[in-house]
Amino acid sequence: MKTTRRKHSAAFKARVAIEALKERESLAELSTKYEVSQSQISKWKQSFIEGSSSVFEKMTKDPEVEGIDSERLYAKIGRLELENEYLKKNLKKLGL
């Protein structure tokens, strides 16, 4: 009989790694609690520690902010303000 490998989500792995870092329970206890081997928890814990610095790198360099053309956005805001003023004046003239 062929057994399939279980695939754990990144959120699950992070939760288990954080529990292991807290050290409130031993690896053996965490292993039985989450039904994952102790060596796997150790690997996830190590990967979590190694990748944790990337969280702070992303905070300093946000690619979405870098790609925005602020001049174009300010021009669009100006056009929209002019359109709003024009519409307000015309609505007052029509009595609406």
FENGIHU-V176437 format. One line per field, one symbol per residue. ss: DSSP state (H for helix, E for strand, C for the rest). phi: phi as a letter, one per 40 degrees, with the letter a starting at -180 (. if undefined). A space follows every 10 residues. Layout:
BEGIN
ss=???
phi=???
END
This chain:
BEGIN
ss=CCCCCCCCCH HHHHHHHHHH HHCCCCHHHH HHHHCCCHHH HHHHHHHHHH HCHHHHHHHH CCHHHHCCCH HHHHHHHHHH HHHHHHHHHH HHHHCC
phi=.cbcccbbcc cccccccccc ccfcbccccc ccccfbcccc cccccccccc cccccccccc bccccccccc cccccccccc cccccccccc ccccgc
END
